[in-house]
Amino acid sequence: MKHLRLYIRRLILEHNKKKEQEERKRRNQNRRDFEKAGLVKAGDGKEIDHKVSIKNGGSDKKSNLRVVSKKENRKKASN
């Protein structure tokens, strides 16, 4: 029984890790797209924000993305 619990825990951790990697890849791609468009620069303190979060049914389409300060984005995330 103990081995089964450990196995299930390991599967869950691996799934979460893959999900985090996919999310990081998506965020990085959005950032690169905005850098190419000249809307942000590396080290400028700006972040790409979703107007409607992915969790709430938003998408990664340009129409749902905007540039905000890091401070503003963190403030929004804490609410």
Distance bins in CASP14 RR format, pairs under 12 A and 6 or more apart:
PFRMAT RR
TARGET T0000
AUTHOR 0000-0000-0000
RMODE 2
METHOD distances of the structure
MODEL  1
1 7 0 0 0 0 0 1 0 0 0 0 0
1 8 0 0 0 0 0 1 0 0 0 0 0
2 8 0 0 0 0 0 1 0 0 0 0 0
2 9 0 0 0 0 0 1 0 0 0 0 0
3 9 0 0 0 0 0 1 0 0 0 0 0
3 10 0 0 0 0 0 1 0 0 0 0 0
4 10 0 0 0 0 0 1 0 0 0 0 0
4 11 0 0 0 0 0 1 0 0 0 0 0
5 11 0 0 0 0 0 1 0 0 0 0 0
5 12 0 0 0 0 0 1 0 0 0 0 0
6 12 0 0 0 0 0 1 0 0 0 0 0
6 13 0 0 0 0 0 1 0 0 0 0 0
7 13 0 0 0 0 0 1 0 0 0 0 0
7 14 0 0 0 0 0 1 0 0 0 0 0
8 14 0 0 0 0 0 1 0 0 0 0 0
8 15 0 0 0 0 0 1 0 0 0 0 0
9 15 0 0 0 0 0 1 0 0 0 0 0
9 16 0 0 0 0 0 1 0 0 0 0 0
10 16 0 0 0 0 0 1 0 0 0 0 0
10 17 0 0 0 0 0 1 0 0 0 0 0
11 17 0 0 0 0 0 1 0 0 0 0 0
11 18 0 0 0 0 0 1 0 0 0 0 0
12 18 0 0 0 0 0 1 0 0 0 0 0
12 19 0 0 0 0 0 1 0 0 0 0 0
13 19 0 0 0 0 0 1 0 0 0 0 0
13 20 0 0 0 0 0 1 0 0 0 0 0
14 20 0 0 0 0 0 1 0 0 0 0 0
14 21 0 0 0 0 0 1 0 0 0 0 0
15 21 0 0 0 0 0 1 0 0 0 0 0
15 22 0 0 0 0 0 1 0 0 0 0 0
16 22 0 0 0 0 0 1 0 0 0 0 0
16 23 0 0 0 0 0 1 0 0 0 0 0
17 23 0 0 0 0 0 1 0 0 0 0 0
17 24 0 0 0 0 0 1 0 0 0 0 0
18 24 0 0 0 0 0 1 0 0 0 0 0
18 25 0 0 0 0 0 1 0 0 0 0 0
19 25 0 0 0 0 0 1 0 0 0 0 0
19 26 0 0 0 0 0 1 0 0 0 0 0
19 54 0 0 0 0 0 1 0 0 0 0 0
20 26 0 0 0 0 0 1 0 0 0 0 0
20 27 0 0 0 0 0 1 0 0 0 0 0
21 27 0 0 0 0 0 1 0 0 0 0 0
21 28 0 0 0 0 0 1 0 0 0 0 0
22 28 0 0 0 0 0 1 0 0 0 0 0
22 29 0 0 0 0 0 1 0 0 0 0 0
22 54 0 0 0 0 0 1 0 0 0 0 0
22 60 0 0 0 0 0 1 0 0 0 0 0
23 29 0 0 0 0 0 1 0 0 0 0 0
23 30 0 0 0 0 0 1 0 0 0 0 0
23 50 0 0 0 0 0 1 0 0 0 0 0
23 53 0 0 0 0 0 1 0 0 0 0 0
23 54 0 0 0 0 1 0 0 0 0 0 0
23 55 0 0 0 0 0 1 0 0 0 0 0
23 60 0 0 0 0 0 1 0 0 0 0 0
24 30 0 0 0 0 0 1 0 0 0 0 0
24 31 0 0 0 0 0 1 0 0 0 0 0
25 31 0 0 0 0 0 1 0 0 0 0 0
25 32 0 0 0 0 0 1 0 0 0 0 0
25 60 0 0 0 0 0 1 0 0 0 0 0
26 32 0 0 0 0 0 1 0 0 0 0 0
26 33 0 0 0 0 0 1 0 0 0 0 0
26 48 0 0 0 0 0 1 0 0 0 0 0
26 50 0 0 0 0 0 1 0 0 0 0 0
26 54 0 0 0 0 1 0 0 0 0 0 0
26 59 0 0 0 0 0 1 0 0 0 0 0
26 60 1 0 0 1 0 0 0 0 0 0 0
26 65 0 0 0 0 0 1 0 0 0 0 0
27 33 0 0 0 0 0 1 0 0 0 0 0
27 34 0 0 0 0 0 1 0 0 0 0 0
27 47 0 0 0 0 1 0 0 0 0 0 0
27 48 1 0 0 1 0 0 0 0 0 0 0
27 49 0 0 0 0 0 1 0 0 0 0 0
27 50 0 0 0 0 1 0 0 0 0 0 0
27 54 0 0 0 0 0 1 0 0 0 0 0
27 60 0 0 0 0 1 0 0 0 0 0 0
27 65 0 0 0 0 0 1 0 0 0 0 0
27 73 0 0 0 0 0 1 0 0 0 0 0
28 34 0 0 0 0 0 1 0 0 0 0 0
28 35 0 0 0 0 0 1 0 0 0 0 0
28 42 0 0 0 0 0 1 0 0 0 0 0
28 48 0 0 0 0 1 0 0 0 0 0 0
28 60 0 0 0 0 0 1 0 0 0 0 0
29 35 0 0 0 0 0 1 0 0 0 0 0
29 36 0 0 0 0 0 1 0 0 0 0 0
29 48 0 0 0 0 1 0 0 0 0 0 0
29 60 0 0 0 0 1 0 0 0 0 0 0
29 65 0 0 0 0 0 1 0 0 0 0 0
30 36 0 0 0 0 0 1 0 0 0 0 0
30 37 0 0 0 0 0 1 0 0 0 0 0
30 39 0 0 0 0 0 1 0 0 0 0 0
30 40 0 0 0 0 0 1 0 0 0 0 0
30 47 0 0 0 0 1 0 0 0 0 0 0
30 48 1 0 1 0 0 0 0 0 0 0 0
30 49 0 0 0 0 1 0 0 0 0 0 0
30 50 0 0 0 0 1 0 0 0 0 0 0
30 54 0 0 0 0 0 1 0 0 0 0 0
30 59 0 0 0 0 0 1 0 0 0 0 0
30 60 1 0 0 1 0 0 0 0 0 0 0
30 61 0 0 0 0 0 1 0 0 0 0 0
30 62 0 0 0 0 1 0 0 0 0 0 0
30 64 0 0 0 0 0 1 0 0 0 0 0
30 65 1 0 0 1 0 0 0 0 0 0 0
30 66 0 0 0 0 0 1 0 0 0 0 0
30 67 0 0 0 0 0 1 0 0 0 0 0
31 37 0 0 0 0 0 1 0 0 0 0 0
31 38 0 0 0 0 0 1 0 0 0 0 0
31 39 0 0 0 0 1 0 0 0 0 0 0
31 40 1 0 0 1 0 0 0 0 0 0 0
31 41 0 0 0 0 0 1 0 0 0 0 0
31 42 0 0 0 0 1 0 0 0 0 0 0
31 43 0 0 0 0 0 1 0 0 0 0 0
31 44 0 0 0 0 0 1 0 0 0 0 0
31 45 0 0 0 0 0 1 0 0 0 0 0
31 46 0 0 0 0 1 0 0 0 0 0 0
31 47 0 0 0 0 1 0 0 0 0 0 0
31 48 1 0 1 0 0 0 0 0 0 0 0
31 49 0 0 0 0 0 1 0 0 0 0 0
31 60 0 0 0 0 0 1 0 0 0 0 0
31 65 0 0 0 0 0 1 0 0 0 0 0
31 67 0 0 0 0 0 1 0 0 0 0 0
32 38 0 0 0 0 0 1 0 0 0 0 0
32 39 0 0 0 0 0 1 0 0 0 0 0
32 40 0 0 0 0 1 0 0 0 0 0 0
32 41 0 0 0 0 0 1 0 0 0 0 0
32 42 0 0 0 0 0 1 0 0 0 0 0
32 48 0 0 0 0 1 0 0 0 0 0 0
33 39 0 0 0 0 1 0 0 0 0 0 0
33 40 0 0 0 0 1 0 0 0 0 0 0
33 48 0 0 0 0 1 0 0 0 0 0 0
33 60 0 0 0 0 1 0 0 0 0 0 0
33 61 0 0 0 0 0 1 0 0 0 0 0
33 62 1 0 0 1 0 0 0 0 0 0 0
33 65 0 0 0 0 1 0 0 0 0 0 0
33 67 0 0 0 0 0 1 0 0 0 0 0
34 40 1 0 1 0 0 0 0 0 0 0 0
34 41 0 0 0 0 1 0 0 0 0 0 0
34 42 0 0 0 0 0 1 0 0 0 0 0
34 44 0 0 0 0 0 1 0 0 0 0 0
34 46 0 0 0 0 1 0 0 0 0 0 0
34 47 0 0 0 0 1 0 0 0 0 0 0
34 48 1 0 1 0 0 0 0 0 0 0 0
34 49 0 0 0 0 0 1 0 0 0 0 0
34 60 0 0 0 0 0 1 0 0 0 0 0
34 62 0 0 0 0 1 0 0 0 0 0 0
34 65 1 0 0 1 0 0 0 0 0 0 0
34 66 0 0 0 0 1 0 0 0 0 0 0
34 67 1 0 0 1 0 0 0 0 0 0 0
34 68 0 0 0 0 0 1 0 0 0 0 0
35 41 1 0 0 1 0 0 0 0 0 0 0
35 42 1 0 0 1 0 0 0 0 0 0 0
35 43 0 0 0 0 0 1 0 0 0 0 0
35 44 0 0 0 0 1 0 0 0 0 0 0
35 46 0 0 0 0 0 1 0 0 0 0 0
35 48 0 0 0 0 1 0 0 0 0 0 0
35 67 0 0 0 0 0 1 0 0 0 0 0
37 48 0 0 0 0 0 1 0 0 0 0 0
37 62 0 0 0 0 1 0 0 0 0 0 0
37 65 0 0 0 0 0 1 0 0 0 0 0
37 67 0 0 0 0 1 0 0 0 0 0 0
38 44 0 0 0 0 0 1 0 0 0 0 0
38 46 0 0 0 0 0 1 0 0 0 0 0
38 67 0 0 0 0 1 0 0 0 0 0 0
39 46 0 0 0 0 1 0 0 0 0 0 0
39 47 0 0 0 0 0 1 0 0 0 0 0
39 48 0 0 0 0 1 0 0 0 0 0 0
39 62 0 0 0 0 0 1 0 0 0 0 0
39 65 0 0 0 0 1 0 0 0 0 0 0
39 66 0 0 0 0 1 0 0 0 0 0 0
39 67 1 0 1 0 0 0 0 0 0 0 0
39 68 0 0 0 0 0 1 0 0 0 0 0
40 46 1 0 1 0 0 0 0 0 0 0 0
40 47 0 0 0 0 1 0 0 0 0 0 0
40 48 1 0 0 1 0 0 0 0 0 0 0
40 49 0 0 0 0 0 1 0 0 0 0 0
40 65 0 0 0 0 0 1 0 0 0 0 0
40 66 0 0 0 0 0 1 0 0 0 0 0
40 67 1 0 1 0 0 0 0 0 0 0 0
40 68 0 0 0 0 0 1 0 0 0 0 0
40 69 0 0 0 0 0 1 0 0 0 0 0
40 70 0 0 0 0 0 1 0 0 0 0 0
41 67 0 0 0 0 0 1 0 0 0 0 0
43 69 0 0 0 0 0 1 0 0 0 0 0
43 70 0 0 0 0 1 0 0 0 0 0 0
44 67 0 0 0 0 1 0 0 0 0 0 0
44 68 0 0 0 0 0 1 0 0 0 0 0
44 69 0 0 0 0 1 0 0 0 0 0 0
44 70 0 0 0 0 1 0 0 0 0 0 0
45 67 0 0 0 0 1 0 0 0 0 0 0
45 68 0 0 0 0 1 0 0 0 0 0 0
45 69 1 0 0 1 0 0 0 0 0 0 0
45 70 1 0 1 0 0 0 0 0 0 0 0
45 71 0 0 0 0 1 0 0 0 0 0 0
45 72 0 0 0 0 0 1 0 0 0 0 0
45 73 0 0 0 0 1 0 0 0 0 0 0
45 74 0 0 0 0 0 1 0 0 0 0 0
46 65 0 0 0 0 0 1 0 0 0 0 0
46 66 0 0 0 0 0 1 0 0 0 0 0
46 67 1 0 1 0 0 0 0 0 0 0 0
46 68 1 0 0 1 0 0 0 0 0 0 0
46 69 1 0 0 1 0 0 0 0 0 0 0
46 70 1 0 0 1 0 0 0 0 0 0 0
46 71 0 0 0 0 0 1 0 0 0 0 0
46 72 0 0 0 0 1 0 0 0 0 0 0
46 73 0 0 0 0 1 0 0 0 0 0 0
47 65 0 0 0 0 0 1 0 0 0 0 0
47 66 0 0 0 0 1 0 0 0 0 0 0
47 67 1 0 0 1 0 0 0 0 0 0 0
47 68 1 0 0 1 0 0 0 0 0 0 0
47 69 1 0 0 1 0 0 0 0 0 0 0
47 70 1 0 1 0 0 0 0 0 0 0 0
47 71 0 0 0 0 1 0 0 0 0 0 0
47 72 0 0 0 0 1 0 0 0 0 0 0
47 73 1 0 1 0 0 0 0 0 0 0 0
47 74 0 0 0 0 1 0 0 0 0 0 0
47 75 0 0 0 0 0 1 0 0 0 0 0
47 76 0 0 0 0 0 1 0 0 0 0 0
47 77 0 0 0 0 1 0 0 0 0 0 0
48 60 0 0 0 0 1 0 0 0 0 0 0
48 62 0 0 0 0 0 1 0 0 0 0 0
48 64 0 0 0 0 0 1 0 0 0 0 0
48 65 1 0 1 0 0 0 0 0 0 0 0
48 66 1 0 0 1 0 0 0 0 0 0 0
48 67 1 0 0 1 0 0 0 0 0 0 0
48 68 0 0 0 0 1 0 0 0 0 0 0
48 69 0 0 0 0 0 1 0 0 0 0 0
48 70 0 0 0 0 0 1 0 0 0 0 0
48 73 0 0 0 0 1 0 0 0 0 0 0
49 58 0 0 0 0 0 1 0 0 0 0 0
49 60 0 0 0 0 0 1 0 0 0 0 0
49 64 0 0 0 0 1 0 0 0 0 0 0
49 65 1 0 0 1 0 0 0 0 0 0 0
49 66 1 0 1 0 0 0 0 0 0 0 0
49 67 1 0 0 1 0 0 0 0 0 0 0
49 68 1 0 1 0 0 0 0 0 0 0 0
49 69 0 0 0 0 1 0 0 0 0 0 0
49 70 0 0 0 0 1 0 0 0 0 0 0
49 71 0 0 0 0 0 1 0 0 0 0 0
49 72 1 0 0 1 0 0 0 0 0 0 0
49 73 1 0 1 0 0 0 0 0 0 0 0
49 74 0 0 0 0 0 1 0 0 0 0 0
49 75 0 0 0 0 0 1 0 0 0 0 0
49 76 1 0 0 1 0 0 0 0 0 0 0
49 77 0 0 0 0 1 0 0 0 0 0 0
50 56 0 0 0 0 1 0 0 0 0 0 0
50 57 0 0 0 0 1 0 0 0 0 0 0
50 58 1 0 0 1 0 0 0 0 0 0 0
50 59 0 0 0 0 1 0 0 0 0 0 0
50 60 1 0 0 1 0 0 0 0 0 0 0
50 61 0 0 0 0 1 0 0 0 0 0 0
50 62 0 0 0 0 0 1 0 0 0 0 0
50 63 0 0 0 0 0 1 0 0 0 0 0
50 64 1 0 1 0 0 0 0 0 0 0 0
50 65 1 0 0 1 0 0 0 0 0 0 0
50 66 0 0 0 0 1 0 0 0 0 0 0
50 67 0 0 0 0 0 1 0 0 0 0 0
50 68 0 0 0 0 0 1 0 0 0 0 0
50 73 0 0 0 0 1 0 0 0 0 0 0
50 76 0 0 0 0 1 0 0 0 0 0 0
50 77 0 0 0 0 0 1 0 0 0 0 0
51 57 0 0 0 0 0 1 0 0 0 0 0
51 58 1 0 0 1 0 0 0 0 0 0 0
51 59 0 0 0 0 1 0 0 0 0 0 0
51 60 0 0 0 0 0 1 0 0 0 0 0
51 61 0 0 0 0 0 1 0 0 0 0 0
51 62 0 0 0 0 0 1 0 0 0 0 0
51 63 0 0 0 0 1 0 0 0 0 0 0
51 64 1 0 1 0 0 0 0 0 0 0 0
51 65 1 0 0 1 0 0 0 0 0 0 0
51 66 1 0 1 0 0 0 0 0 0 0 0
51 67 0 0 0 0 0 1 0 0 0 0 0
51 68 0 0 0 0 1 0 0 0 0 0 0
51 73 0 0 0 0 0 1 0 0 0 0 0
51 76 0 0 0 0 0 1 0 0 0 0 0
52 58 1 0 1 0 0 0 0 0 0 0 0
52 59 1 0 0 1 0 0 0 0 0 0 0
52 60 0 0 0 0 0 1 0 0 0 0 0
52 61 0 0 0 0 0 1 0 0 0 0 0
52 63 0 0 0 0 0 1 0 0 0 0 0
52 64 1 0 1 0 0 0 0 0 0 0 0
52 65 0 0 0 0 0 1 0 0 0 0 0
52 66 0 0 0 0 0 1 0 0 0 0 0
52 76 0 0 0 0 0 1 0 0 0 0 0
53 59 0 0 0 0 0 1 0 0 0 0 0
53 60 0 0 0 0 0 1 0 0 0 0 0
53 64 0 0 0 0 1 0 0 0 0 0 0
53 65 0 0 0 0 0 1 0 0 0 0 0
53 73 0 0 0 0 0 1 0 0 0 0 0
53 76 0 0 0 0 1 0 0 0 0 0 0
53 77 0 0 0 0 1 0 0 0 0 0 0
53 79 0 0 0 0 0 1 0 0 0 0 0
54 60 1 0 0 1 0 0 0 0 0 0 0
54 61 0 0 0 0 0 1 0 0 0 0 0
54 64 0 0 0 0 1 0 0 0 0 0 0
54 65 0 0 0 0 0 1 0 0 0 0 0
55 77 0 0 0 0 0 1 0 0 0 0 0
56 64 0 0 0 0 0 1 0 0 0 0 0
57 64 0 0 0 0 1 0 0 0 0 0 0
58 64 1 0 1 0 0 0 0 0 0 0 0
58 65 0 0 0 0 0 1 0 0 0 0 0
59 65 0 0 0 0 1 0 0 0 0 0 0
65 73 0 0 0 0 0 1 0 0 0 0 0
66 72 0 0 0 0 0 1 0 0 0 0 0
66 73 0 0 0 0 1 0 0 0 0 0 0
66 76 0 0 0 0 0 1 0 0 0 0 0
67 73 0 0 0 0 1 0 0 0 0 0 0
68 74 0 0 0 0 1 0 0 0 0 0 0
68 75 0 0 0 0 1 0 0 0 0 0 0
68 76 1 0 0 1 0 0 0 0 0 0 0
68 77 0 0 0 0 0 1 0 0 0 0 0
69 75 0 0 0 0 1 0 0 0 0 0 0
69 76 0 0 0 0 0 1 0 0 0 0 0
70 76 0 0 0 0 0 1 0 0 0 0 0
70 77 0 0 0 0 0 1 0 0 0 0 0
71 77 0 0 0 0 0 1 0 0 0 0 0
71 78 0 0 0 0 0 1 0 0 0 0 0
72 78 0 0 0 0 0 1 0 0 0 0 0
72 79 0 0 0 0 0 1 0 0 0 0 0
73 79 0 0 0 0 0 1 0 0 0 0 0
END
